[in-house]
């Protein structure tokens, strides 16, 4: 049994992770979870008992089982402080974040005694799309030169930053010859527009819609990539796949390494 500590309760993804870990027969949910100072000192009730919420900065003082892996879905501003806490306490971790701090987080891990999986998106179908685009961009560099690119993404109103999924794909579109900039991405945080796009009422508070449209120079043809994610369960399921992969790497003695979700899925696909 791999002990798992959730960082980000009582957030929506954290709650989905509780369900995923509880259902797994090879994982053990540690009754301690990490959270912000605002929620520290409270408890989160599950069918199996209460989980004590402690401030992430105190992780090094917690009696966590040997081999514990932390799974962190938190706010962008908390990413680097949290990574510092995990590395200092020597706890390997899986981190899902859309922040522009992934490279800094990775550098800290590489200088530490732990390893981690870090990704802007952990939904396996979305990772497959990203991997496919990366392959196309490498194989057919410049093929869309002179064309145009439009990216529109919709998330719940509470999301504070522009989609990390969309930002992570900009380099591949650029490699294809398309003009890109931070302004290329239109971020929708409006429930009326989300409804018009087709987001179900039940998922207005938790969804991820993306339309990536490439028009060729003539304007006579276009190619669209799209994602439609409802709720948070798909992110939690991907994170659990990453936990299992990271556990295998740790058992093999790997330290100071950062893995992507492409690494995770490449290994999972060989089983």
C-alpha positions in Angstrom: 0.0 0.0 0.0 1.4 3.4 -1.0 0.6 6.1 1.6 -0.9 9.2 -0.1 -1.3 12.7 1.5 -3.6 15.1 -0.3 -2.6 18.8 -0.4 -5.4 21.1 -1.4 -8.3 20.0 0.8 -11.1 21.0 1.0 -10.7 22.1 -2.6 -12.7 20.5 -5.4 -9.9 18.4 -6.8 -8.8 17.5 -3.3 -12.2 16.1 -2.6 -12.1 14.1 -5.9 -8.7 12.7 -4.9 -10.2 11.5 -1.6 -12.7 9.4 -3.6 -10.0 8.1 -6.0 -7.6 7.1 -3.2 -10.3 5.5 -1.1 -11.4 3.3 -4.0 -7.9 2.1 -4.9 -6.8 -1.2 -3.4 -3.1 -0.3 -3.6 -3.2 3.1 -2.0 -3.7 4.2 1.6 -5.2 7.6 2.4 -3.2 9.2 5.2 -5.6 10.9 7.7 -3.6 14.1 7.5 -4.0 16.5 4.6 -2.3 19.8 3.8 -4.1 23.1 3.3 -3.8 26.8 3.5 -3.6 28.7 6.8 -7.3 29.6 6.4 -8.4 25.9 6.7 -5.6 24.7 9.0 -6.9 23.2 12.2 -10.1 21.9 10.8 -11.1 18.4 9.7 -12.5 16.9 6.5 -15.0 14.1 7.1 -15.0 11.0 5.0 -16.9 7.7 5.2 -13.9 6.2 6.9 -13.3 8.9 9.4 -11.9 12.4 9.8 -8.8 13.9 8.0 -7.0 16.5 10.0 -6.0 19.6 7.9 -2.6 21.1 8.7 -0.8 24.0 7.1 1.4 22.9 4.2 4.4 24.8 5.8 4.2 22.3 8.7 4.6 19.2 6.5 8.0 18.4 7.9 6.6 18.2 11.4 3.9 15.6 10.5 4.3 11.9 11.4 3.8 10.7 7.8 4.4 7.0 7.0 7.5 5.9 5.2 7.1 6.1 1.4 4.4 8.8 1.5 3.7 10.5 -1.8 2.0 13.9 -1.6 -0.6 14.9 -4.3 -0.9 18.7 -4.7 -3.5 20.7 -6.5 -3.3 24.2 -5.2 -3.4 27.8 -6.2 -0.7 29.2 -8.5 0.7 31.5 -5.8 1.3 28.5 -3.5 3.2 26.3 -5.9 6.8 27.4 -5.2 6.4 27.6 -1.4 4.8 24.2 -1.4 7.5 22.7 -3.5 10.1 24.1 -1.2 8.3 22.5 1.8 8.1 19.1 0.1 11.8 19.1 -1.0 13.0 20.3 2.4 11.0 17.6 4.2 12.1 15.0 1.6 8.6 14.0 0.5 8.2 13.0 -3.2 5.1 14.6 -4.8 2.7 14.8 -7.7 1.9 18.4 -8.6 -0.9 19.6 -10.9 -0.6 23.3 -11.6 -1.3 25.8 -14.4 1.1 28.3 -12.9 4.1 29.7 -14.9 6.4 28.4 -12.2 6.8 24.8 -13.5 10.4 25.3 -14.6 11.3 26.8 -11.2 9.6 24.0 -9.4 11.4 21.4 -11.5 14.8 23.1 -10.9 14.2 22.8 -7.1 13.3 19.1 -7.4 16.4 18.4 -9.4 18.5 19.9 -6.6 16.8 17.8 -4.0 16.7 14.3 -2.6 13.2 13.6 -4.0 11.5 13.1 -7.3 8.2 14.4 -8.6 5.6 14.4 -11.4 4.8 17.9 -12.4 2.3 18.9 -15.1 0.0 21.7 -16.2 -2.8 19.1 -16.8 -3.3 15.6 -15.5 -6.4 14.6 -17.4 -5.2 11.7 -19.5 -7.3 12.5 -22.6 -6.0 16.0 -22.7 -2.4 14.8 -22.3 -2.9 12.5 -25.3 -4.0 15.6 -27.3 -1.0 17.6 -26.2 1.3 14.7 -27.1 -0.3 14.4 -30.5 0.2 18.1 -31.2 3.8 17.9 -30.1 4.4 15.0 -32.5 2.8 16.9 -35.4 4.8 20.1 -34.6 8.1 18.1 -34.5 7.3 16.1 -37.6 5.9 18.9 -39.7 7.6 22.1 -38.5 6.5 25.2 -40.3 3.7 23.4 -42.2 1.1 26.1 -41.2 3.4 29.1 -41.9 1.2 32.1 -43.0 -1.9 30.7 -41.3 -3.7 32.0 -38.3 -4.5 30.6 -34.8 -7.4 31.1 -32.5 -7.6 29.8 -29.0 -10.7 30.2 -26.8 -10.9 28.5 -23.3 -13.6 28.5 -20.8 -13.2 27.6 -17.1 -15.2 28.2 -13.9 -15.4 31.8 -12.9 -13.3 31.1 -9.8 -10.3 30.1 -11.9 -7.7 32.8 -11.3 -5.3 32.3 -14.3 -5.3 31.6 -18.0 -5.5 27.9 -18.9 -2.1 26.2 -18.4 -3.2 23.6 -20.9 -3.5 26.3 -23.6 -0.3 28.0 -22.6 1.6 24.7 -22.7 0.6 24.2 -26.3 1.6 27.6 -27.6 5.2 26.4 -28.4 3.9 23.6 -30.6 1.6 25.9 -32.6 4.5 28.3 -33.0 6.7 25.5 -34.3 4.1 24.8 -36.9 4.6 28.4 -38.1 1.6 30.0 -36.5 1.8 33.4 -34.8 1.4 33.2 -31.1 1.4 35.5 -28.1 -0.1 35.6 -24.6 -3.0 37.5 -26.2 -3.6 34.6 -28.6 -5.7 32.9 -25.8 -9.1 34.3 -25.0 -10.0 33.3 -21.5 -13.8 33.0 -20.8 -14.8 33.4 -17.1 -18.5 34.1 -17.7 -21.3 31.7 -16.9 -23.6 33.1 -19.6 -21.0 32.5 -22.3 -20.2 29.1 -20.9 -23.9 28.1 -21.1 -24.0 29.4 -24.7 -20.9 27.2 -25.4 -22.8 24.2 -24.2 -21.4 23.8 -20.7 -24.0 21.9 -18.6 -25.5 23.8 -15.7 -24.1 21.2 -13.3 -20.6 21.9 -14.4 -20.5 25.6 -14.6 -18.4 25.6 -11.4 -16.0 23.0 -12.7 -15.2 22.6 -16.4 -12.4 23.0 -19.0 -13.4 23.8 -22.5 -10.8 24.6 -25.2 -11.1 25.3 -28.9 -7.8 25.5 -30.9 -8.5 26.5 -34.5 -5.8 26.6 -37.1 -6.7 28.3 -40.4 -4.4 27.7 -43.4 -3.1 30.7 -45.4 -5.7 30.5 -48.0 -8.6 30.6 -45.5 -10.1 27.7 -47.4 -9.4 25.1 -44.7 -9.2 24.9 -40.9 -8.3 22.3 -38.4 -9.8 22.3 -34.9 -8.6 20.6 -31.7 -11.1 20.7 -28.8 -11.4 19.5 -25.2 -14.5 19.2 -23.1 -13.8 18.4 -19.5 -16.6 18.2 -16.9 -15.8 18.2 -13.2 -12.6 17.2 -11.5 -12.7 13.4 -11.4 -10.6 13.1 -14.6 -7.8 15.1 -13.1 -7.8 13.1 -9.9 -7.7 9.8 -11.9 -4.7 11.0 -13.9 -3.0 12.1 -10.7 -3.4 8.6 -9.2 -1.9 7.1 -12.3 1.0 9.5 -11.7 1.3 8.4 -8.1 1.7 4.8 -9.1 4.3 5.7 -11.7 6.3 7.8 -9.2 6.2 5.0 -6.6 7.8 2.7 -9.2 10.5 5.2 -9.9 11.2 5.7 -6.2 11.4 1.9 -5.7 14.0 1.8 -8.4 16.1 4.4 -6.5 15.4 7.4 -8.7 16.0 10.7 -6.9 16.2 14.3 -8.1 14.2 13.7 -11.2 11.1 15.4 -12.6 8.6 13.5 -14.8 5.9 14.7 -17.0 2.5 13.1 -17.6 3.8 12.0 -21.0 6.4 10.0 -19.1 3.7 8.5 -16.9 1.5 7.5 -19.8 4.4 6.1 -21.9 5.2 3.7 -19.0 1.5 2.9 -18.3 0.9 2.1 -22.0 3.7 -0.6 -21.9 2.1 -2.6 -19.1 
